[in-house]
Amino acid sequence: MLRKSYGSLSLGLAGILSVSTILSGCAQNPGIRNTSRTSAAAADTQIGLLPGDSPEFNNFLMDLFNEQITSNSIDFHYSLEHPENYGLSMENVTFGTVDISNPDQDLEDTKAVLDQLRDFDYDTLSSRQQLIYDMLEENFQDSIDSIDYTLYQTIFSPTIGIQAQLPVILSEYTFRTQQDIDDYILLLEDVDRYFSELLDVEKAKAEAGFFMADFTADAVISQCQEFIASPQENLLIDIFQEKLDSEMPELSQEQKDDYIRRNQDAVLNHVIPAYENLIEGLTALKGTGTNEGGLANYENGADYYSMLAKSATGSSKTVDEMIQLTDDALSDDLNTILTLYFSDTDLLTEMTEAQPPSTDPREILDMLQTAITDEFPQPVSGEFTIKYVHKSLEENLSPAFYMVPAIDAVDSNTIYINNYYTNAENAMSLFTTLAHEGYPGHLYESTWFNSTNPHPIRKLLNYSGYSEGWATYVEMRSFAWTGVSDSIAQALSANQDFSLGLCARVDMGVNYQGWTREETTEYMNQFGMGDEDTVTWLYEAVVAEPSNYLSYYIGYKEFKALRAEAEEALGTDFDPVSFHEFILTTGPAPFDLIREQMDVWISQVNDGNAQAA
């Protein structure tokens, strides 16, 4: 599962396939069926069960978990390091089958599962099971509400599209056993079939008038062309021997040579043709789209965007409320910067010249683990690997991203850095990006939650508003750990807040309010940012990937609001370390449910303080 820096978020309402949970933490949309043959041995019925839990409800949860985790080989491999401990196995190696032909059956299936959930007596469940119940009920209901919008979804797009992120997913496929290598090669051989079925969905979208804007298609096509420009030096060929040497050193040279040959054949005869066919298919579909603007230009498009916004953020706020929040925050950021500037007229120069204490990624991450402890609990894992995005993918992937480990492999932490955007020449950005991805961002948050022994299904219920909101919340705080003065740190944070807020505001303006390019230019001109290149980049980005920025920005604002509410309720008894420990232990969830949990936590803190007094 990838956790990413700005510019690369979740696949809309629920993701085109459960494979997308590896990409961005989205749940499967019931409107697109993903089937594969699986088998399960006699699973341990005690998995997920803690004292006080309802065994019957736990069995229901584990059935859901087993069905989801075995829906395709990518989810299966990335989610469990030791599936045998869960009594699970898979017969077929496959990406699954993409099928949009029977939405009525998908709807009935989802309603049936929701009915099963509601058959349980809520009051007989433990408190942690009640939280899961609430999360599942909302998740299933949102899936039911979104069933009519299957063809509105994004499959291929410049940053979050499956074609952009599949190369990284495949290159990070871990070889734990020799069978994993065989399965990996079978997956490579399945890419052309998988892409063909996804392209059929694009054809259905085109027939219904929902094909992407031509400029989005051009960007995707260009990206695909770049990825396959040098077939013999393709990423998946380039790194394969290194993976064999580092992950399977016990193989003989003869075995390695055979696998190298088979891998090259699979890449050249299946992966490269899959991208060639995708280029050809998307090129043929260009011009069939009916909309070169935002979702609001489609019938019921604003309603669909409202669903996207809820899914992307985990917030119960309406889009209109998000717009008001953003407008107010942008004004506050400008006032903060102006106030600081009038007290120090050299501020802008100082901001430009500000440098962090190091430009070495490992040194930064090591330093952050110590620097954060005044506000955050001690990290539970200091293990991480730093890798760099392959040259053929640099321009199209995020500045950095974190590979979330399998449920049962807490210390397998990999952070990718994209040198195209994130490097020593942009030292301050490198520092704050590593705070976002590492400590106390995604790596820290993920490993902490894993250490609490959550129910396995919690690791499949991903909420990008929580994960990206948390990482953005701590990134904004990270300027204070760079060693610059308080005023410079505050100004840099306000500037970052403003930049992200502006992107989120344009996202909502274009996709919810129907802004044209001209209206977007007019809006951005208020801030002196209406030049053609900037407007073109941002306008086309939010059209291609609607709600992209909301997970980060609105999620971040929700965390700020939670902290403000806790500070007000606890007064001098507020402790940031305890507050953050509560947030981390509660884990990914919709913000209304987190707020309910926080009310209980605040009461417990107050009761504890009263008893101590």
N, C-alpha and C positions, 0 to 999 in steps of 0.2 A: 504494500500500500504506500503510495506516495503522499507525503505532506509537503506542500510547496510554498514558496514565497510568492509575493504579489504577481498577478497576471495569470494565474492558473488555478482555477477552482473546480468545484464539483460539476458533474454532468447534469445540471438542471434538476428537475423534480426528483428523479430517482436513479438516473443512470440508464444507459441503453442496455446493459447487461450486468449481471453480478460480477463479471470480470472487472467492471469499473470500480468495484470496491478496492481493488488493488491500486487503482489509479488515484482515487480521490475520495474514497469513503462514502460512496453513495449506495443506497439500497436498490434492489432490483425493482424495476417497474413491472407490474403484473400485465401490462399491455403488450409486452414483448416476451415471449416464452423462450426460456433457455433450458433445454432438456439434455440430459446425458444419462447413460446407464451407469448405475452405481451399485455397490454392495456394501453391506455393513455386517460386521461380525457381531457377536453378542456384546453390546456396549456395557460398560460399567454403569449401572443405574445410580451410583452414588456420585458420579461426576456432576458438579454444579450444586450439590446439595450440602447445605450447612445446617447446624442445629437451629431449630425454630422454623425452618422452611417447610412448605407443603410439598411432600414427595410427589403428589399427583401433578401439581403445577410444574414441578421441576421436570417430570417426565415429558410434559407438553413442551416446555422450553427446549429440552434436549432433542426432541423430535424435530422442532423447527431448526435448531442449530445443525443437526445432522443433514437435513434436507438442503439447507443453504450451503453448507460447507462442501457438499459433494455435487454442487450444481455444475461445476466445470473444473478442469484440472488446474487452472491457474489459482482459483480461490483455494482449492484443496491444498496445493503445494505451499502457497504463501501463508496460509492461515495456521497450518499445523506442521510442526517439525517432526512430531511423533504421533501420526494418526492412529497407530496401532493401540496407543493408550486410551483412545476414545472408541475403540472397536470399529474403526472406519477404514474402508479401502475403496478404490475405484477400479472398475473393470476396463473402461475405455479411457484413452487419453484424448481429450477433445476440448475445444473452446466452448462447446455447447452449440445448440442449434437456435438460431434466431428466427422467430416466427411471430408475425403480427396478424395472422390470418383468422384468429378466433378470439377477439377481445371479449366477447360475451362470456366465453368459458373462463377466461382469466378473471373476469369480474366476479363470476360465481365462486370461483376457487378462493379468491381473497375474502369474499363475504363469508364463506363457510369457515375459514380460519378465524375470522373476527368473531363469529358466533361461538366457536369453540372457546375462544378466550373469555368471552362474556359469560359463559356457563360457569366459570369458577366464582366461588364466593370470595369477594375481595377482602372481606374482614378476616378470613381464615389464613391469609397470606402473611408472610413475614414482611417487615418494612422494606427490605431490599427487593423482595418479589413484587410488592405493590408498586415500587418505582418502575420495575421492568414492565409490569402490567400496563401502567399508564403510558409508557413509551411505546409499547407494541400497539395499544389501542389507537393512539394518535397516528402511528406509522401506517397501520392498515387502513384507517379511515382516509388518510391523505392519498393513499394509493387508489382507493375506490373513487375518490373525488377527481383524481387526475386521469382516469381511464380514457376519457374522451379526447385527451390531448396527446396521445401517443405519437402522432405524426408531427407534433410541434417540437419534439425533442431534438437535441443536438447529438449527432453521432461523430461526424468528422468536423473538426475545427482546428484553427492554427495551434492552439496551446493545449487545450484539454481533450482534444479529439483522440479517439482510440489509435489512429494511425501515428500520432505524435508520441504517444507514451508507450505503445507496445514494444518498440525497440529496447527501452530501458527495462521494462518488465521482463522481457526475454533475456536480456544480458545479465540481469540480477537473479535469474533462476538458479538456485543453489543446488550443487551436486553433493548431496549427502551420502548417496549410495550409487552404485553403478547403474541401478535401475532408473535413477533420476536422469542420467544421461540419455538412456534409451527413450524415456518419456519425453524429454526435452526435444529430441530430434523428431519424434512423432508430432509434437506440437508445432514445430517449424513446418512440417509437411501438411499441417491442417490450416495454416494461415490463409492460403489461397481460397479454400472453401469458405472459411469464416468471413473473409473480406467480401466474397461474392454474395453471401447472404446479407451482409450489412449494406452492400450496394443495392440489393433488391429493395431494402427499406428506403434508401434514398430515391429509388425510382418511384416507389409508392408515394413518397412525399412530393415528388415532382408532379405526379399525376393529380395530386390534391392541391397543388399550388403552394406547397410549403418548402420547396427546395431553397437552399441557401442563396444568399446574394452572390452575384458573380465575383465580387472582389474577395469574398470569403473562399469561394471555390478556387480562385486563382492562387490565394495564399496556401491552401491545402495542397494543390497540385504542385506548386513550386517546392514546398517542403518535401513532398514525396520524391520529386525529381532529385533533390539534393541528397536525400537519404540513399538512393540507389545509383548515384552518379558514377561510382567506381565499384562495380559489383564484386570484383575479386578482393577489394579492400574494405568491404562492408563491415560495419561494426560487429555484426554477429559472426563474421569469419575472423576478424581482426583479434578479438579477445578470447576466442574459444580455447586455444592452446594454453593461454595463461590461466584460464579457469580450470582446465584439466590439471595443470601442474600444481596449482595452489590448493585445489579442493579435493583432488583424487590422486595424490602422489603415489599411492600403492599400485596404480595401473602400470603394466609393462609398456615399454615404448611401442611395441607392436599393437597393443590395444589402443594406445593413444593415437597412433597413426591411422588406425581404422576409424576411430571416432572423428578425427579431423576430416577425413575424406567424406564420411557420411554427413557431417555437419555442413561442409561446403556444398555438397550435392543438394541438401535440403534448402539451404539459403538461395542458391542459384536457380533451383528448379521449382521452388514453391514461394519463398518469401519475396524475392525480387519480382517474379511474375504477378504476385498478389498486388504489389504496389504499382506495377505497370498497368494492370487491369483497372485498378482504382483510378489512376490518372486518366486512362481512356474513358472510363465510365463517367467520371465527374466532368470531364471535358465535353462529352456528348450531352450532358444534362444542363450545361450552362445555358442561360437564357430562358429556362423554363420557370424560374422563380418569379413570383408576382410581387415581391417586396424587397427593395434594397434598403429598407429602414428597419426600425425596431419592431418588436413583437406587437406593440400597440396598433400597428397598421393592419394586423390580421383581425378577422372577426373573433371576438372574445379573447383577443391577444392580451389585453390588459389583465383580464381575469386569470389567464394562464400565468402571466408574469407574477401576479400576486401569490400564486401557488409556489412558483419558483423561489420567490423572495422568502416565503415561510420555510421552505425546505432548505434553502441556502444558509439561512441565518439561525434557525431554531428559535426565532423571536415571534411572539404573538402580535407584535405591532403590525398595523396595516401599512401598506406602502406609503399612503399619505402621511402617516405618523413617522415613518422612516425619513421621508423627505423633509418634514419639519425639523426632526432631530438633526439631520445633516446640515440643513440651512443654518440652524442655530450654532452648531459646532464650528462650521466654517467661519462664521462671524466671530466667534470666540477666539479661534486660532489667529485670525488676522489681528484682533485687538491685542492678543498676547504678544505677537511679534512686534506690533507698533509700539506698545508700551515699553518693551525691552529695548527697542531701537532708540526711543527718545531718551532713555536713561544711559545709552551707550551708542553713540553715533558710529562707532567702528564695528558694530555688531555683525553686519553683513560680511565684512571682510573676515572677521574672526570665525564666523560660521564656515566660510569657504575654506579657511586654512586649518580648521580643527582636525586633529589627527588622533586616532586611538593609540593605546600603548604598544600595540603589535600589529603586524600585517601577516603573521604566520597563523594559519587556521588552527593548527593544533594548540599553539600557545594561547590563542584567544579562547578556545573552548576550555582548556585547562584553567585559565584565569577566571572565566565566568563561573565555574563550579564553586569557587571560593567567594567571588564578589557578590553573589546573589544571596548569601545566607543571612544577611540582615533583614531581608524581606521574605525569603522563601525557605522551606525546609531543606535539609541536606539532601542532595541527589541520592537516589538509590542505586544508580549505576554510573560508573565513570568510563565504561567501555564504549568505544566508537571507532569507526573506520571512515576515513575521508577519501572520497573518489572524485574524479573530474569527468564532466560530461564530454562524450566523444565529439570530435570536431564536426562530424556530419550532422549533429543534432543541436549544436550550440545556439544558433540563432532562433530556434523554435521552442526551446524549453525554458523553464523558469530560471531565475537567477541562482536558485539553489532548491534542493528538496531533500526530505528525509524519508528513508524507506522504513516503514513501520514493521517491526519484527513479527514473526509468528507468535501466536498466543502463548505457546510453551517455549519461547526462546527470547527471554527478556533482554539479554545482553548482546543480541545481534543487531547492532545499530550502525546504519550506514548513512552518512550525509554526503550528497553530491553537490559539488560546487561547479557552477557554470562560468568558466573564465571569460566568456564573451561579455558578461555583465558584471560579474563579481570577482574583483581582483585587487591587488595591492594599489593600483592606480585609483581605485575608489575605496580607499581604506576604511572610511567611516561606514560606508554601506556594507562592506565586508563584515565589519564587527557586528553591526546590528542585525544583519542577515543571519549570522551564526548564532546570535542570541535567539532569533526567531526559530531556527531549525534545531538548535542544540539545547543550550542551557540559558534560561529556564523555559525554552520553547518546546517544540514537538518531541524531541528525544526525552527530555526531562518529564514532560507531562505523560507521555506514553508509558515510559518505564515505571513511573510512580503508580499509575493506575493498574498496570499489570501486577505490581507488587502487592496490591491489596486483595488479591485472589478474587477478582470479580467473577460473576457467572459468565461462562464462555459466550453466551449469546450477546453480552454487552459489547464484546469486541467486534461483533458484526453490525451492531446498531450504531453506525457512525454518524456523527453530527458535525458537519464542517463549520457551522457557526461557532460551536464550542472549540473545536481544535484550532481553526484558523483565527478565531477571535482571541483565544488565549495566547497564541503565538504572537499576534499583533499587539495585544495588551502588554506583553513582557518586552517586545521589541521597542515599543514606545518608551518603556522605563529604562531600557538598556543604555540610553545616551548618558545616564548618570553614572554608569560604570566605566566610561571611557577616560575618565581623569580630567575632562574639561571642566570649566567653571560651571556653577549652577545655572547662571543666566544663559550661557551658550548651550548647555544641555537642554534647558527648557525651550529655547528658541528652535533648536534642531528638532526636538520632539514635536513642537507645534507645527513646524514646517512639514514634517513627515505626515502628521495627522491631517493637515490641510490637503496635501497632495493626494492622499488616499481618499479623503472625503470628497474631493472634487471628482475623482474617477467614479466613485459610487453615485454621486449626484447625477452625473451625466448618464450613467447606466440606467438610473430610474427615469430620468427625463426622456431618454430615447425610447426605452422599452415599455414604459408605463404611461408617460404623458404624450408620446408620439412626436418628440422633437425631430425636426429635420436637421440636415447638416447646417443650414443657415441659422436655425434657432440655436443649435449647439455652439456655433461660432459666436453668435450674439451673447450667449450666456458666458462663455469663456473670456470674451473680450472685457467683461467687467473686472477681470483679474489680470488683464494684460497677457493672456495666454491664448488668444484667438488666432494665432498664426496658422496658416493652412496645414503645415506638416503636423503640428500637434493635434489639431482638430481631426484631421484625417485619421491619424493613428488611433485616437481614443474613440472616435465615432465608429470606425470599422471594428475595433476590438469589442465594443459592447454590443454591436449588432451580431457579431459572430458568436459571442459567448455571453448571452444575457444572464444577469445576476452574478457574474463573475466576481465583482468586487464586493458584493454585499456580505459574503461569509466573513471576510476580513474586517470590514469596516463596522457593520452593524453588530457582529459578534463582539468585536472589541468594545464598542460603546455599551453593550449589555454588561460586559465584565466591569467596566468603569462604574456603571450604575449600581451593580451588586455591591461593589466595594463601598461606594458612597452610602448606600442604605445600611450596610453593616457598621460603618464608622459612626453614622448618626445614631443607630440603635444602641451601640455599645459605648460610645463616648470614649473616655480615657481608658476603658478596658479593652478597646480594640487593639488587636495584635496582628500585624500583617502576616507573620509566619503562620499563625493559627488559621487565619482566614484563607490563606492560599492552600494550606493543608486540607481544609474542609472542601475547597473547590476541587482540588486534585483527587481527593478520595471519593467525592460524589461522582466524578467522571463525566464523560460526554452525555449530554441530555438536553432536551429543550429548556430554554431559560426559565419558563414559568415553573417547571418542575424543580429546577435548581433553586429557584426562589422559595418554593414551598419547603424544600429541605433546609434552606438557610434559616427560615423562620424557626424551625425546630432547633437548629444549631445555636442560634442566638439565645433562645430560651434556656438551653442547656448551659451556655456560658454564663448567663445571668444567674441561674440557679446555683452554679458552682461558685460564683463570686459571692453570692449571698451567704452560702453555707460557710465559706472560708472566713467571711467577716464575723 
